[in-house]
């Protein structure tokens, strides 16, 4: 879920928050599902390669300034999540360099660190601590988190009794109280029902300030166009276009439509 | 131009900046405690006795061996029963740390892929869980000790440094095996046989004094042989441990801890792409 790096940082508005230079990322994945000793021994001496190289990112350079809300769009497998993982320090890059000028909070998946057999209340602490908050910080924010999640008395029930919507709402609420310099959100906005979606969107809008940088990954193009003031379009690990939201989104839509018609032609 | 706070560059096998790493680990100490606590609760979730199992487990285990030694074996040797329970409980500290540690990284996939934190936290928490399970067994043993009338003496204070050595060894093993399991998943299937062999190769079902000198020389290769022997001498016989035995245990503990930690820390940034 969220993770707040331990570094406090002073910065001026509009200075660089994240600088990504010539970033390349290749995954070496094994063809076998799991890297076992047996598989190793079987291929030993035969010179057979048991790995496959996947290029997830290819020469991507992006600067994100404070005060910017950067949207990242692209089809599945474009490298969006990989880019977010490199910026948050989860995956080391294969090439290039990433410089981060501030504390980063990442919201890449909801409810990571949650333990379903514990109550919602326990999980607020567990999730908050996983995010790098201190117990005191969570104590003072607890009521706000509980209110935001709209769980009411269910907060004291074990989380395995929750519906998926309730689960996601609590996870987002924990994430929403962290106030980092740089916030990275991957596909986490589409949680809960329409009302909660609206509420979380408003929370994101509140977080848009001059001394903060937001990076949003989403397939919801209308939301991206609404919130962001800059958009980057990735395709197959390459940076296709960057700039004004409406222009980039229009180009992306055209690209997707063209591909769609091409593939539908093939069917005939 | 401001100085970057963090820089991410291509992965090279090597230690991360240690001061920052340790600081970041230290700042997560409450998370480690909370995480271990919730994992422990998860293990007993849904059972009628819940956390009471932490006490019930060692009680039932010693009851089984009571049956074996006193009832079936017909022996009335209190030392033997005391030795067996004391060493079995300490052995389980090591074994639980290994079984918890082996999957610490591979089952923490979701956490690792989505959050940035010092990965060594996961095997540490496996050892903490093993320690949580061990502490009630100490109480159970203290009661057994009193009931069967084993001797007491000041030499029993040696138990504290021995426990410390055992903890360092358990932690080192958990860290090492969690890292090995990322690269060779077979190790988790092999582990039950490894721990079972360790159980029979160590002075638990028998006493170290019953082992021939030739075998004892070979037991230098067993990290816990002299650790368990020292433990039994101290808590069962209330004697001082042999210094050679203590040195052997310390050397193994430090070797496992240092090599395991080095191996782990120099590779942990690679884990996310291997899961």
Interface residues (C-beta under 8 A of the other chain):
Chain A: X1 X2 X3 X5 X6 X7 X9 X11 X15 X16 X19 X27 X28 X29 X34 X35 X36 X37 X38 X40 X85 X86 X87 X88 X89 X90 X91 X92 X93 X94 X95 X96 X97 X98 X99 X100 X101 X102 X103 X104 X106 X108 X109 X112 X113 X115 X117 X118 X122 X125 X126 X129 X130 X131 X132 X134 X135
Chain B: X2 X4 X5 X6 X7 X8 X9 X10 X11 X20 X23 X24 X27 X28 X30 X31 X34 X35 X38 X39 X41 X42 X45 X46 X110 X111 X112 X113 X114 X115 X116 X117 X183 X184 X185 X186 X187 X269 X270 X272 X273 X274
